[in-house]
Amino acid sequence: HSATQDYFLKSPHAEAQGEDAPKCVTCHGRYDVSQPSEAMYEGTEPRHCGSCHASDSPEGQVAQTFYSAINTAAQSYDEAETAIQAAKGVGMLVSAQENLLQQANTDLVTARAAQHTLNQTEVLRIADDARIAAEEAKIGAEAAVEATVVRRRAMVIAIAAIGVTIVALYLLKRELDKRLEADS
């Protein structure tokens, strides 16, 4: 919370003066604190950005921009996590992708905290870093799964070749045994 509070103290909300100036409890509540999510950027319900800012206002547009950027990064993270689990499920080593996913998570958490500054440039940069890291992790994990498909196909071909060789050797041995028997 201290990092989030530091971000908030840099925001126009913190710079506002007077009784009606927004504070943490304005959006998060005092005793009935709910789990924060990107949904707070949408709608006009209490504690949502739209309860104070019209969606077509500059402030409302900032909220929509944050919603889109952070939600896109979060979706990319979820997709990458699924792809990594699929790769691990087929026995592939994906430590590099897991490191990228961890970086994406760090950036996503940072973007969610940094949104309290209302600095679009900073939040969009961090959210985009999260999205890029997650997409790279997903691509790597999907490539690992594809590599298993290629390996399995190659293994089937190799096993078939070994099988044909065994049958050919057996038939050759039988033929040689017949000739040996005929010569005796």
VOMI-600935 format. One line per 3 residues: for each residue x negated, y negated, z negated of C-alpha. Coordinates in steps of 0.2 Angstrom, whole numbers, plus 5000, padded with zeros to 4 digits. Example, Ala and Ser with C-alpha at 12.3 -4.5 7.8 and 13.67 -1.06 7.14 Angstrom:
<rs>
4938:5022:4961 ~ 4932:5005:4964
</rs>
This chain:
<rs>
5000:5000:5000 ~ 4986:4988:4997 ~ 4980:4988:5015
4998:4986:5021 ~ 5000:4971:5009 ~ 4984:4963:5016
4992:4965:5033 ~ 5008:4957:5027 ~ 4999:4942:5019
4992:4938:5036 ~ 5010:4937:5044 ~ 5022:4923:5047
5034:4932:5035 ~ 5021:4929:5021 ~ 5018:4911:5027
5036:4907:5025 ~ 5040:4897:5010 ~ 5056:4896:4998
5068:4908:4991 ~ 5074:4915:5007 ~ 5056:4919:5013
5055:4938:5017 ~ 5046:4949:5005 ~ 5042:4968:5004
5059:4971:4996 ~ 5068:4962:5011 ~ 5065:4976:5022
5060:4991:5011 ~ 5072:4988:4996 ~ 5068:4987:4977
5073:5003:4969 ~ 5081:5012:4983 ~ 5066:5012:4994
5070:5022:5010 ~ 5057:5031:5021 ~ 5051:5018:5033
5052:5022:5052 ~ 5052:5014:5069 ~ 5071:5014:5068
5069:4999:5057 ~ 5064:4989:5073 ~ 5081:4992:5080
5099:4988:5075 ~ 5107:4975:5064 ~ 5109:4985:5049
5102:4978:5032 ~ 5083:4980:5031 ~ 5082:4981:5050
5073:4967:5060 ~ 5090:4964:5069 ~ 5098:4959:5052
5087:4943:5053 ~ 5082:4941:5071 ~ 5093:4942:5087
5087:4955:5099 ~ 5085:4942:5112 ~ 5075:4930:5101
5056:4930:5102 ~ 5055:4938:5085 ~ 5068:4951:5091
5057:4954:5107 ~ 5042:4957:5095 ~ 5052:4970:5086
5056:4979:5102 ~ 5038:4978:5108 ~ 5032:4986:5092
5046:4999:5092 ~ 5041:5004:5110 ~ 5023:5005:5107
5023:5014:5091 ~ 5036:5026:5096 ~ 5027:5030:5112
5011:5033:5102 ~ 5021:5044:5090 ~ 5029:5054:5104
5012:5057:5112 ~ 5005:5063:5095 ~ 5019:5075:5093
5016:5082:5111 ~ 4998:5084:5108 ~ 5001:5093:5091
5012:5105:5100 ~ 5000:5108:5114 ~ 4986:5111:5102
4996:5123:5092 ~ 5000:5132:5109 ~ 4981:5133:5113
4977:5140:5095 ~ 4991:5152:5097 ~ 4982:5160:5112
4966:5161:5103 ~ 4957:5145:5110 ~ 4945:5135:5101
4952:5117:5101 ~ 4941:5108:5088 ~ 4937:5094:5100
4956:5091:5103 ~ 4960:5092:5084 ~ 4947:5078:5081
4955:5068:5094 ~ 4972:5071:5086 ~ 4965:5066:5070
4959:5050:5077 ~ 4976:5047:5085 ~ 4984:5050:5068
4973:5037:5060 ~ 4976:5025:5074 ~ 4995:5028:5072
4995:5025:5053 ~ 4984:5010:5056 ~ 4997:5003:5069
5011:5006:5057 ~ 5002:4996:5043 ~ 4996:4983:5055
5013:4979:5062 ~ 5016:4969:5045 ~ 5004:4956:5053
5016:4953:5067 ~ 5001:4951:5078 ~ 5007:4959:5094
4989:4960:5102 ~ 4982:4969:5087 ~ 4996:4981:5085
4998:4985:5103 ~ 4979:4988:5105 ~ 4979:5000:5090
4995:5009:5096 ~ 4988:5011:5113 ~ 4972:5018:5106
4983:5031:5096 ~ 4992:5035:5112 ~ 4976:5037:5123
4968:5049:5110 ~ 4984:5059:5108 ~ 4985:5061:5127
4967:5066:5129 ~ 4970:5079:5115 ~ 4985:5086:5124
4976:5087:5141 ~ 4962:5096:5133 ~ 4973:5108:5124
4983:5111:5140 ~ 4967:5114:5150 ~ 4962:5127:5137
4978:5136:5139 ~ 4976:5136:5158 ~ 4959:5143:5156
4966:5158:5146 ~ 4978:5161:5161 ~ 4963:5161:5173
4953:5173:5162 ~ 4968:5185:5160 ~ 4970:5185:5179
4951:5189:5181 ~ 4952:5202:5168 ~ 4966:5211:5177
4956:5211:5193 ~ 4941:5217:5184 ~ 4951:5231:5176
4959:5236:5193 ~ 4942:5237:5201 ~ 4935:5247:5187
4950:5259:5188 ~ 4947:5261:5207 ~ 4929:5264:5204
4933:5278:5192 ~ 4946:5286:5203 ~ 4933:5285:5218
4920:5293:5207 ~ 4932:5307:5201 ~ 4936:5311:5219
4918:5311:5224 ~ 4914:5323:5210 ~ 4928:5334:5215
4922:5334:5233 ~ 4904:5338:5228 ~ 4910:5352:5216
4919:5360:5231 ~ 4904:5359:5242 ~ 4893:5366:5228
4905:5380:5225 ~ 4906:5384:5244 ~ 4887:5384:5245
4886:5397:5231
</rs>
